[in-house]
């Protein structure tokens, strides 16, 4: 676990890093959490993973991809503080270049030896969101995630989808075969580091070949003026309650972020 205490704040983000996010569709920001924060958040995450019902992503014939606790911010005040962490959310707003709301978070666990890889995919088809094209995910490592523990891999620049190329496709190589030949960037993380990636960035994660579970929190932030747009996949729209299609996602369930700190 990292022992660094000089955390990276939004004020320390260089214009080059912001531009890299916008051109590449992802960025790695180290030391967003202090060592003390990592210890607190990891202890709470481990308790939630032990006590609460978990969903599982299983690939037929390959095994378990990962388990997760949905909406941990609604189950734990500690996880809510992490999902709405002012350092993380203000970085997200600086990268996006406009105000954001939280859409959802998930507490993720990739099991130890035996877990399979997370397939290449984009997140966008799963989100019943319409509005400015600024939906992004902050992926916060709560343990060290070297390559052999299943860190994330991104295809730089893949968030820019040519018109008519199938930007709503969950199978990016089917929609854009040329992506098979684009370079990929694998990003090992220390505990307390974050990656931020656009909802249309093609990405995956490797297998966990270690004896330590990979634990992280993934929180999705969206344009503050986003509206509810049901999707064919119906992945997350069951979570949208009391909002008609086309209505703004501006209820307390989707709080504005980046307003403190």
N, C-alpha and C positions, 0 to 999 in steps of 0.2 A: 504494500500500500504506500502511496506517496506520502511523504512527510512535509511537502512544501506548504508554507503558510502564506506566501505572497501570491494571493489569488489574483486571477485576471478579471478585471472589471470592464464594463462597457467603455469607460473612458480610456482604457488602455488599448482598445481595438484600433488597429491602423487602418487607414483608408484602403491600403492594398488588400488587407484581409477581407474587408467588406466587399471590395470589388471581386475578389477571388470567389467568395460565396455566390455572388450574382452571376459570374461567368461560368463557374464550374458546377454550381448546384449543390455544393456541400462545403463545409469547412470544419476543421478540428480546432477547438479552443481549449488549451490546457489549463489546469489548475483553476477551474471555475469555483469549485468547492474547496474549503480548507480541510485539513486532516481531521479536525474535530467534527466538522459537519459530516464528513464521510462516515465517521464512526457512528454518529447518531442516526443518520439516515439508513445505513446498512443494518444496524441492529433492529430498527423498526421494520425494514423491508423483510428481513429474515423471519420476524415474528408474523407478519402478514402472510407470507408464503406458507408458513406452517399452519396457521389457524383458519384461513379463509379458503372458500371454494375457488378452484383454479380452472381456467379453460386451458385446453391443450391444442396445439397445432401438430398433427401427425401426418406424415407423408406416407401414403400407402406403399408398402414394400421397403421403406427406408427407415422408419422409426420416428421417434419424437423430435420435432424441430425445437419447440420450446413450450413452457407453461407460462401462464400469466394470471395475475389478479387484475380484473377490470376495475376501473375507477377507484384506485387506492386512495385518491384524495378525498373520497366520500367516506372512507372507512377509517382514516387515520389523520389526525391533525398534523402529525409530523410529515406524512406524505403530501398533504395539502401545502405545507410550507415549502416542500421541495418543488412541487409542480408549479407553484406561484413564486418561486425564489426570485427576488428582485434582480439579482445579478444575472440569472439565466434569462429571465423574461425581457430585461432591458437589452441584453445582447441580441435576443431574437428580434426585438423591434428595430434595433439598429441595422441588423442584416436585412430585414424586410423593408425598412425605409418608411414604415407607417405604423399606426396603432394596431394592436392585436388583441384578440380574446383567446382564452384557453378553450379548446374544443373537448379534449379528453386526455387522460393519461392511462398508461398501463405499466404495471410492475412486472418485468420480464425475468424469467429464469431459464437459461439454457443448461440442461442437466450435464452432469459429468460424463465420463467416457460412455459412449453409446448414443448420445444425441447426434442427430443428423444435421446437415447444413440447412441454412435458410435459403430457399431458392431466390434467384434473381427476380425482382418484382418492382413495381412502383406502388406507392401508397394511395395515390389520388383516386383510383376507382372505388375505394372503400369509404370515402368521405362524402356524406350527403351535403356538400357545401357548394354554394355558388357565390361568386363575388370576385374581387380583385385576385389576381393569381399570385397569392403570397402565402399560401398554407405551407407550414414547415414544421419539422419535428426536431425537438431537442432530445438527444439520446445521451443520458447521463450514466457514466460508468460508476458503480458503487463498489466494484472490486477491480483490481488490475485485469485488463483484457489484452494480453499479448495475442499474437496471431494464432497460437495453438489453442486459445480459449474461445475462439469464435468471434473475433472482432469483425467490424463492418468493412465491406468493400463497395466502392462506388464507381460508376462509370462517369468520369468528368464530362460536363457539358450535356449530358443526356436529358437534362430537365427541359431543354428547348426542343419541343416536338414540332416538326413541320406540319403545317395545316393539312388535314386529311390523312395523317399517318397513324391514327388510332391512339391518341393520347389517353383515352379511357381504357386502354387494354391492360389487363393484369399480366399478360404474356408479352413482355417487351420485345423479345427476339422474333416473335411471330409478327408483330406490328412493324418492327424496324430491323430486318435481318442484318443490316450493315453494322449494328451495334456489336455484333460478335467479334468485330475486328478492331473495335476501339480500345484504347488502353484502359486498364482498371487500376484503382488506387485503394490499397488495403491500409487501414488506419488503426494500429494498435493504440490502446488508451491506458493511461494510469487511472487509478481510482480518483474521482473528482474531476476528471476531464469530461468534455462534452464534444459531440459532433452535432452539427445542425445541418439538416438536409431538406431540400425542396420536395414537395409531395410528388413531383414527377421525375425525380432523379432515380435512375435505375440503380438498385443496390442489392446486396445479399450479405450473408454472414456465414463464416465457416463452421465446421464442427468444433465441439469442445472436446479436446483430446487430453484434458488435464483432470485432476481429481478434485478440482474446486469449481463449484457452480458459477456460471456467469450471471451476475445479477445487475440489472440496470432499470432505470425508469425512463420510459419514452413518453414525452408529452407533446401533443399536437397543438400548435397555435395557428389561428386563422385571422384573416382580415376582420377588423372590428366591425365592419358593416356587412359581413357575410350573411347570406340568407340560406334557408333550408331548401335543399334540392334533392329529393329522394333519388337513389341510384338503383340500377338493376340488381346490383350485388346484394343490397339490403344488409350490408355488413354492420353498420353502426346506426341505422335510422331508428331501430327500436329504442335507442337511448334518447331520441328526440321526442319530448313529451310536451304537449300543449302548444305546439307551433305548427301552423298550417304551411304546406308547401308554398314557397315564395316569401314566407315571413322571416323577419330578421332574427338571428340567433343572439338576442340581446337580453336573455333572462339571467338570473343569478347562477344558473347551471353553467353559463359560459361567461365567466367574469373577465372584465378588462384586466390587462396585465401591464407590468412595467411602470406602474404608477407610484411606487414607493422606492425608497433606497437611493 
